[in-house]
Amino acid sequence: MSLKSNLHNLKEKYKGTKIAPAFNALHTFLYLPNEITHNGTHIKAADDLKRTMNTVIMAMVPCLIFGMFNAGYQHHLALGTIESAQGFLGASFWSWDNLLIGMWKVLPLVVVSYGVGLAIEFVFAIIKGHEVEEGYLVTGMLVPLIVPVDLPLWMLAVAVAFGVVIGKEVFGGTGMNILNPALTVRAFLFFAYPTWMSGDKVWVHGAVERAGTADAISGETILGSYAQNNSVIYDYWDMFWGIIPGSVGETSKFLIILGALFLIFTKIGSWRIIVSTLVGALCMGLIFNGVVDAGWISSSSKFFGLMSVPFWQHLVIGSILFGAVFMATDPVTAAQTNKGKCIYGFLIGFISIMIRVFNPAYPEGVFLAILLMNVFAPTIDHYVVQGNVKKRMNRLKVKTA
């Protein structure tokens, strides 16, 4: 008897019981649902929540694979066993040694993220007696991409449990949450375990273990260097291709751009949010550049380094691009109206660069900016809708006058 037949029999056996949602979720995950619409529908389409989530995952898979290679590459580069001059196209980057190290460190993060998150989803589905939604499929992939490669697995498990329960389930589950669950996980890690989420010892595999020794590994990021008023330590093309230390999936701007184009083409991601986020970041960068050019801030100030960064470079350093493409566009927590999406995205980019500059201890503010705007997204939509209603009422008064 096939697996599909066994699952179908289990569904029928436990139909109407508390445990039924678990079997239904497993059956739906592996196969198409048996239930289809027949009559009374206005629009029939092939897309559903699972297909939408799978599309986003496909856009992130290249970032995941690249992150595995980069994890091994940065490790060997820090040890001095390979030369950095070969760069992105060199054989030293695309070697099996780099991939094996990356898989050894990254895949456990993926397994823990999905294992803990889906287990909690199943438990809540059984307790509440509702179906298991596929919303965590994307969150489970996002979480490993936005953390350092050496993050202890038990910390990740605790953070995922917090993010799923507090950031999602307490609001009613998929479609009801006001905070992005993956960013809630990141925020919990940052505030609960700050030494594992910032500094120049967390971004390269092996740096933490060697801290304090003669052969200590340093993995300072470009943002960390600017925050200390140091000079540029990486080539701009290396920053674009992603051959730099950083979170697992956030370094390659090239692959993130390809993912953005794919999401826009499939109409899963909102181009209004992505573009307006980048425009907001550029505007804030231009303002800071103007402050520096006008001489209103001393070169000895702790804010000078990041203020003096050319405004366009803010898009290729840090995680602003990753956040704009994969985080800000979350359809549940983002604004829903077209004008609201533009306002929502602009404020995310604007506030991200502001936090980045004014927080030298942790010079990255994308996740905080997105979480903040998640809270205000309904308010933005409310005033956009009320503005449209007021305009229509005014037009109606003119016509009836």
MIVEX-506297 format. One line per 5 residues: number of its first residue (from 0); their letters; for each residue z, x, y of C-alpha. Coordinates in nm, 3 decimals. Example, Ala and Ser with C-alpha at 12.3 -4.5 7.8 and 13.67 -1.06 7.14 Angstrom:
2
0) as) 0.780:1.230:-0.450; 0.714:1.367:-0.106 .
***
This chain:
401
0) mslks) 0.000:0.000:0.000; -0.094:0.138:0.345; 0.151:0.223:0.621; 0.007:-0.057:0.832; 0.073:-0.312:0.557 .
5) nlhnl) 0.429:-0.186:0.510; 0.502:-0.211:0.882; 0.350:-0.559:0.895; 0.568:-0.670:0.604; 0.878:-0.526:0.775 .
10) kekyk) 0.787:-0.711:1.094; 0.769:-1.038:0.903; 1.087:-0.964:0.709; 1.298:-0.891:1.016; 1.127:-1.143:1.245 .
15) gtkia) 1.383:-1.315:1.465; 1.657:-1.060:1.396; 1.816:-0.809:1.633; 1.625:-0.520:1.483; 1.283:-0.691:1.514 .
20) pafna) 1.192:-0.524:1.849; 1.219:-0.181:1.688; 0.965:-0.264:1.416; 0.739:-0.442:1.664; 0.743:-0.138:1.893 .
25) lhtfl) 0.657:0.102:1.612; 0.376:-0.124:1.494; 0.236:-0.164:1.846; 0.258:0.211:1.912; 0.058:0.298:1.599 .
30) ylpne) -0.183:0.004:1.600; -0.325:-0.260:1.831; -0.114:-0.573:1.876; -0.206:-0.864:1.651; -0.157:-1.112:1.935 .
35) ithng) -0.460:-1.182:2.155; -0.541:-1.449:2.411; -0.776:-1.732:2.313; -0.773:-2.006:2.574; -0.668:-2.067:2.930 .
40) thika) -0.720:-1.713:3.064; -0.902:-1.642:3.388; -0.969:-1.271:3.324; -0.998:-1.093:2.991; -0.973:-0.713:2.992 .
45) addlk) -0.922:-0.440:2.735; -0.663:-0.247:2.937; -0.292:-0.288:2.869; 0.027:-0.093:2.938; -0.022:0.140:2.641 .
50) rtmnt) -0.377:0.233:2.743; -0.263:0.292:3.099; 0.019:0.521:2.987; -0.211:0.708:2.748; -0.459:0.767:3.030 .
55) vimam) -0.192:0.930:3.245; -0.079:1.142:2.950; -0.437:1.264:2.896; -0.443:1.374:3.261; -0.123:1.577:3.208 .
60) vpcli) -0.207:1.740:2.872; -0.412:2.022:3.032; -0.114:2.104:3.256; 0.111:2.111:2.949; -0.117:2.347:2.754 .
65) fgmfn) -0.167:2.572:3.055; 0.210:2.577:3.108; 0.256:2.710:2.754; 0.016:2.998:2.816; 0.172:3.070:3.156 .
70) agyqh) 0.525:3.074:3.012; 0.431:3.351:2.770; 0.222:3.531:3.032; 0.504:3.541:3.289; 0.746:3.661:3.021 .
75) hlalg) 0.523:3.952:2.914; 0.430:4.028:3.276; 0.798:4.056:3.373; 0.861:4.289:3.079; 0.568:4.506:3.185 .
80) tiesa) 0.386:4.474:2.852; 0.066:4.343:3.018; -0.112:4.413:3.345; -0.132:4.144:3.613; -0.464:4.274:3.748 .
85) qgflg) -0.657:4.092:3.476; -0.554:3.758:3.626; -0.663:3.412:3.522; -0.981:3.508:3.340; -0.835:3.811:3.165 .
90) asfws) -0.775:3.819:2.793; -0.409:3.901:2.854; -0.347:3.548:2.982; -0.524:3.353:2.709; -0.368:3.550:2.424 .
95) wdnll) -0.206:3.393:2.118; 0.118:3.577:2.193; 0.151:3.390:2.523; 0.071:3.057:2.358; 0.321:3.111:2.077 .
100) igmwk) 0.602:3.194:2.319; 0.508:2.896:2.532; 0.501:2.659:2.235; 0.834:2.794:2.111; 0.995:2.718:2.449 .
105) vlplv) 0.804:2.412:2.575; 0.755:2.198:2.264; 1.134:2.162:2.205; 1.160:2.029:2.561; 0.894:1.768:2.481 .
110) vvsyg) 1.062:1.672:2.152; 1.407:1.632:2.313; 1.263:1.435:2.605; 1.082:1.187:2.383; 1.350:1.177:2.114 .
115) vglai) 1.642:1.098:2.343; 1.447:0.874:2.580; 1.282:0.660:2.312; 1.605:0.632:2.115; 1.777:0.484:2.420 .
120) efvfa) 1.480:0.253:2.480; 1.505:0.125:2.121; 1.882:0.074:2.147; 1.850:-0.131:2.466; 1.563:-0.333:2.318 .
125) iikgh) 1.773:-0.421:2.013; 2.081:-0.505:2.221; 1.891:-0.718:2.471; 1.648:-0.861:2.216; 1.332:-0.781:2.414 .
130) eveeg) 1.021:-0.586:2.322; 1.005:-0.207:2.365; 0.766:-0.128:2.649; 0.545:0.182:2.657; 0.664:0.287:3.001 .
135) ylvtg) 0.858:0.589:2.872; 0.544:0.747:2.724; 0.458:0.896:3.064; 0.817:0.973:3.163; 0.869:1.159:2.835 .
140) mlvpl) 0.577:1.387:2.919; 0.662:1.429:3.287; 1.019:1.550:3.227; 0.926:1.872:3.037; 0.664:1.953:3.300 .
145) ivpvd) 0.908:1.953:3.593; 1.189:2.169:3.450; 1.228:2.547:3.402; 1.115:2.678:3.066; 1.458:2.811:2.962 .
150) lplwm) 1.655:2.496:3.043; 1.911:2.441:2.761; 1.812:2.150:2.542; 2.154:1.985:2.557; 2.132:1.974:2.937 .
155) lavav) 1.792:1.811:2.911; 1.925:1.556:2.661; 2.215:1.461:2.890; 1.984:1.436:3.191; 1.727:1.222:3.005 .
160) afgvv) 2.002:0.986:2.891; 2.124:0.954:3.251; 1.772:0.905:3.388; 1.674:0.636:3.138; 2.000:0.441:3.159 .
165) igkev) 2.079:0.471:3.531; 1.726:0.506:3.664; 1.563:0.239:3.451; 1.758:0.026:3.203; 2.030:-0.091:3.441 .
170) fggtg) 1.755:-0.247:3.653; 1.609:-0.436:3.357; 1.372:-0.184:3.198; 1.004:-0.106:3.251; 0.860:-0.273:3.561 .
175) mniln) 1.201:-0.350:3.713; 1.328:-0.005:3.811; 1.327:0.104:4.174; 1.360:0.479:4.102; 1.116:0.699:3.915 .
180) paltv) 1.301:0.783:3.588; 1.153:1.134:3.558; 1.262:1.222:3.911; 1.603:1.072:3.841; 1.628:1.318:3.551 .
185) raflf) 1.525:1.604:3.780; 1.777:1.500:4.047; 2.057:1.483:3.791; 1.975:1.831:3.663; 1.958:1.976:4.012 .
190) faypt) 2.294:1.840:4.124; 2.478:1.871:3.791; 2.345:2.213:3.683; 2.212:2.381:4.002; 2.221:2.737:3.863 .
195) wmsgd) 1.970:2.635:3.594; 1.735:2.468:3.842; 1.710:2.715:4.131; 1.710:3.085:4.207; 1.482:3.362:4.085 .
200) kvwvh) 1.627:3.384:3.732; 1.527:3.045:3.592; 1.148:3.041:3.613; 1.062:3.314:3.362; 1.162:3.304:2.996 .
205) gaver) 1.431:3.561:2.923; 1.541:3.615:3.283; 1.875:3.439:3.241; 1.966:3.635:2.926; 1.889:3.966:3.100 .
210) agtad) 2.063:3.883:3.428; 2.297:4.165:3.526; 2.133:4.423:3.300; 1.924:4.722:3.395; 1.602:4.557:3.274 .
215) aisge) 1.672:4.222:3.439; 1.372:3.992:3.479; 1.310:3.835:3.816; 1.087:3.533:3.852; 1.100:3.462:4.223 .
220) tilgs) 0.868:3.184:4.333; 0.653:3.187:4.644; 0.882:2.932:4.808; 1.185:3.147:4.735; 1.014:3.447:4.890 .
225) yaqnn) 0.922:3.258:5.208; 1.273:3.113:5.231; 1.409:3.468:5.245; 1.159:3.560:5.519; 0.983:3.794:5.278 .
230) sviyd) 0.610:3.861:5.267; 0.364:3.686:5.037; 0.422:3.808:4.681; 0.133:3.632:4.508; -0.240:3.615:4.565 .
235) ywdmf) -0.364:3.281:4.696; -0.605:3.242:4.408; -0.321:3.307:4.162; -0.130:3.026:4.331; -0.432:2.797:4.302 .
240) wgiip) -0.501:2.874:3.936; -0.129:2.871:3.853; -0.062:3.230:3.743; 0.283:3.226:3.904; 0.641:3.146:3.798 .
245) gsvge) 0.748:2.786:3.832; 0.817:2.467:3.642; 0.622:2.427:3.319; 0.340:2.204:3.442; 0.348:2.231:3.822 .
250) tskfl) 0.186:2.569:3.884; -0.188:2.511:3.825; -0.323:2.328:4.129; -0.671:2.337:3.978; -0.568:2.134:3.673 .
255) iilga) -0.360:1.897:3.886; -0.666:1.827:4.102; -0.872:1.757:3.790; -0.597:1.521:3.671; -0.602:1.347:4.010 .
260) lflif) -0.978:1.295:3.994; -0.946:1.158:3.642; -0.672:0.911:3.742; -0.868:0.798:4.048; -1.189:0.757:3.844 .
265) tkigs) -1.006:0.546:3.584; -0.838:0.349:3.868; -0.492:0.431:3.730; -0.376:0.644:4.023; -0.399:0.529:4.384 .
270) wriiv) -0.618:0.755:4.597; -0.449:0.611:4.907; -0.109:0.742:4.799; -0.244:1.082:4.694; -0.449:1.141:5.009 .
275) stlvg) -0.185:1.007:5.249; 0.083:1.225:5.084; -0.128:1.535:5.140; -0.208:1.430:5.497; 0.163:1.381:5.567 .
280) alcmg) 0.240:1.728:5.431; -0.035:1.885:5.643; 0.090:1.708:5.958; 0.445:1.832:5.908; 0.313:2.181:5.837 .
285) lifng) 0.107:2.172:6.159; 0.415:2.069:6.357; 0.615:2.361:6.221; 0.327:2.601:6.287; 0.317:2.473:6.646 .
290) vvdag) 0.689:2.539:6.685; 0.641:2.899:6.565; 0.332:2.959:6.780; 0.515:2.829:7.087; 0.795:3.080:7.028 .
295) wisss) 1.062:2.812:7.006; 1.222:2.973:6.703; 1.334:3.331:6.648; 1.179:3.541:6.371; 1.532:3.618:6.253 .
300) skffg) 1.606:3.252:6.188; 1.650:3.150:5.826; 1.392:2.875:5.884; 1.124:3.105:6.025; 0.973:3.208:5.690 .
305) lmsvp) 0.875:2.861:5.571; 0.797:2.739:5.924; 0.541:3.017:5.965; 0.358:2.932:5.641; 0.002:2.825:5.734 .
310) fwqhl) 0.001:2.446:5.707; -0.270:2.435:5.438; -0.073:2.670:5.212; 0.195:2.406:5.165; -0.048:2.228:4.932 .
315) vigsi) -0.084:2.527:4.697; 0.279:2.637:4.683; 0.559:2.440:4.526; 0.516:2.103:4.360; 0.387:1.886:4.644 .
320) lfgav) 0.047:1.840:4.474; 0.200:1.758:4.135; 0.437:1.509:4.296; 0.158:1.343:4.493; -0.062:1.295:4.184 .
325) fmatd) 0.177:1.215:3.900; 0.502:1.103:4.066; 0.427:0.925:4.390; 0.155:0.713:4.228; 0.393:0.550:3.980 .
330) pvtaa) 0.283:0.184:4.013; 0.633:0.049:3.949; 0.825:0.242:4.215; 0.547:0.289:4.474; 0.437:0.052:4.749 .
335) qtnkg) 0.198:-0.223:4.638; 0.001:-0.316:4.951; -0.291:-0.098:5.064; -0.145:-0.029:5.408; 0.198:0.016:5.251 .
340) kciyg) 0.059:0.279:5.013; -0.073:0.481:5.306; 0.260:0.462:5.491; 0.455:0.534:5.172; 0.245:0.840:5.084 .
345) fligf) 0.241:0.979:5.437; 0.619:0.966:5.463; 0.657:1.136:5.123; 0.442:1.430:5.232; 0.602:1.446:5.578 .
350) isimi) 0.959:1.441:5.448; 0.880:1.679:5.160; 0.781:1.962:5.394; 1.073:1.885:5.624; 1.322:1.921:5.337 .
355) rvfnp) 1.137:2.227:5.209; 1.179:2.408:5.540; 1.533:2.300:5.629; 1.682:2.362:5.283; 1.643:2.738:5.223 .
360) aypeg) 1.893:2.733:4.935; 1.649:2.519:4.737; 1.317:2.522:4.921; 1.152:2.224:4.754; 1.195:1.866:4.864 .
365) vflai) 0.923:1.670:4.688; 1.142:1.499:4.431; 1.403:1.405:4.693; 1.134:1.267:4.926; 0.976:1.055:4.652 .
370) llmnv) 1.312:0.917:4.538; 1.396:0.831:4.899; 1.067:0.649:4.948; 1.106:0.472:4.612; 1.406:0.300:4.769 .
375) fapti) 1.215:0.206:5.086; 0.887:0.105:4.918; 0.983:-0.268:4.894; 1.085:-0.265:5.260; 0.752:-0.112:5.361 .
380) dhyvv) 0.563:-0.377:5.165; 0.778:-0.651:5.316; 0.694:-0.555:5.674; 0.325:-0.504:5.589; 0.308:-0.853:5.439 .
385) qgnvk) 0.500:-1.004:5.731; 0.266:-0.830:5.973; -0.037:-0.978:5.797; 0.121:-1.324:5.800; 0.191:-1.294:6.172 .
390) krmnr) -0.170:-1.191:6.243; -0.305:-1.488:6.048; -0.070:-1.727:6.224; -0.185:-1.591:6.561; -0.551:-1.635:6.462 .
395) lkvkt) -0.474:-1.991:6.350; -0.312:-2.069:6.685; -0.617:-1.935:6.872; -0.855:-2.148:6.664; -0.651:-2.466:6.710 .
400) a) -0.596:-2.410:7.079 .
***
